[in-house]
């Protein structure tokens, strides 16, 4: 398995809204998605947003501290990913270690250009991924959302 990292460039602080849009896009495409969060606070906030962010849509999801093979929801928010129990997409609201990233075929990361420190950290991850021979793509957020990706 080759891991593909898709970096989405953010020019404003819109990551949480974009994560909700991506969760919906992947759900309707039949892709099971894990959303890596930093901690319980971030998990609760994204959980709340997924319930209210769009009136006409609902994305079935679950927030849990630890991912397990017994979870059946198509979208799972968690802060502890130890293994990949059959999920298609690893969406990083919070960066994960390389040993976690390589357990997935498709990973979504963010290049947060609006913040110098966050941009530096994303560039460091990009260099790490490139040095690990992972496949890398860079996308503008609107083009990624509009793309008909598998």
C-alpha positions in Angstrom: 0.0 0.0 0.0 1.2 3.5 -0.9 0.1 6.4 1.2 -1.1 9.5 -0.6 -1.1 12.7 1.3 -3.4 15.4 0.0 -2.4 18.8 1.4 -5.2 21.3 1.3 -4.0 24.9 1.3 -5.9 27.2 3.7 -5.6 30.9 3.3 -7.9 31.7 6.2 -8.9 30.0 9.5 -11.6 27.8 7.9 -10.3 24.4 8.8 -13.2 23.3 11.0 -15.8 24.2 8.4 -13.8 22.5 5.7 -13.5 19.4 7.8 -17.3 19.3 8.1 -17.6 19.7 4.3 -15.0 17.0 3.6 -16.7 14.6 6.1 -20.0 15.1 4.2 -18.3 14.7 0.8 -16.6 11.5 1.8 -19.7 10.1 3.6 -21.8 10.6 0.4 -19.1 9.0 -1.6 -19.2 5.9 0.6 -15.8 6.5 2.1 -15.3 5.6 5.8 -13.4 8.5 7.4 -11.4 8.9 10.6 -10.9 12.5 11.8 -7.8 12.8 14.0 -8.4 15.5 16.7 -6.0 16.9 19.2 -7.9 16.3 22.4 -11.4 15.9 23.9 -12.1 19.7 23.6 -11.4 19.7 19.8 -13.3 16.4 19.4 -16.4 17.8 21.2 -16.2 21.0 19.1 -16.1 19.2 15.8 -18.8 16.7 17.0 -21.0 19.7 17.8 -20.3 21.3 14.4 -21.1 18.1 12.5 -24.6 18.2 14.1 -25.3 21.9 13.3 -23.1 23.1 10.4 -25.7 22.5 7.7 -29.5 22.4 8.2 -30.2 20.2 5.2 -27.6 17.6 5.9 -26.6 15.0 8.5 -23.3 13.1 8.6 -23.6 10.0 10.8 -20.6 10.2 13.1 -19.2 9.3 16.5 -16.6 10.9 18.8 -14.6 8.4 20.8 -11.3 8.6 22.7 -10.0 5.3 21.2 -10.8 3.8 17.8 -11.7 0.1 17.8 -12.8 -2.5 15.3 -16.3 -2.6 16.8 -17.2 0.9 15.7 -19.5 1.0 12.7 -20.1 4.7 12.1 -18.9 5.9 8.7 -17.2 9.0 10.3 -15.3 8.8 13.5 -13.6 11.6 15.5 -10.8 10.4 17.8 -7.6 11.5 19.4 -6.0 8.0 19.5 -5.5 6.1 16.3 -3.5 3.0 17.0 -4.5 1.0 13.9 -6.7 1.4 10.8 -9.8 -0.8 11.3 -10.8 -0.6 7.6 -11.2 3.1 7.1 -10.6 4.8 3.7 -9.7 8.3 4.7 -7.5 9.7 7.5 -8.5 13.4 7.9 -6.1 15.2 10.2 -7.7 18.1 12.1 -4.6 17.6 14.2 -1.3 16.2 12.8 -0.5 12.6 13.6 2.8 10.9 13.8 4.3 9.3 10.6 3.8 5.8 12.0 0.0 6.5 12.2 -0.2 8.3 8.8 1.3 5.3 6.9 -1.4 3.0 8.1 -3.8 4.7 5.6 -3.9 4.8 1.9 -5.4 8.3 1.7 -4.5 11.1 4.2 -5.8 14.7 4.2 -3.5 17.3 5.8 -3.6 21.1 5.8 -1.1 23.8 4.9 -2.4 26.7 6.9 -0.9 29.7 5.1 -2.7 32.3 7.2 -0.5 31.5 10.3 3.3 31.5 10.1 3.9 28.9 12.8 1.2 26.5 11.5 2.6 27.0 7.9 6.1 26.1 9.1 4.8 23.0 10.8 3.0 21.9 7.7 6.1 22.5 5.6 8.1 20.3 8.1 5.5 17.5 7.7 5.6 17.9 3.9 9.4 17.4 4.0 9.0 14.4 6.3 6.5 12.8 4.0 8.6 13.4 0.9 11.6 11.9 2.6 9.5 8.9 3.5 8.6 8.4 -0.2 4.9 9.1 0.2 2.9 10.4 -2.7 2.1 14.1 -2.2 -0.5 16.3 -3.8 -1.3 20.0 -3.1 -4.8 21.4 -3.5 -6.6 24.6 -3.1 -9.6 24.0 -0.8 -12.3 25.0 -3.4 -10.8 22.9 -6.1 -10.5 19.9 -3.8 -14.1 20.2 -2.8 -15.2 20.6 -6.5 -13.1 17.6 -7.7 -14.8 14.3 -8.3 -12.2 12.3 -6.4 -12.7 8.6 -5.5 
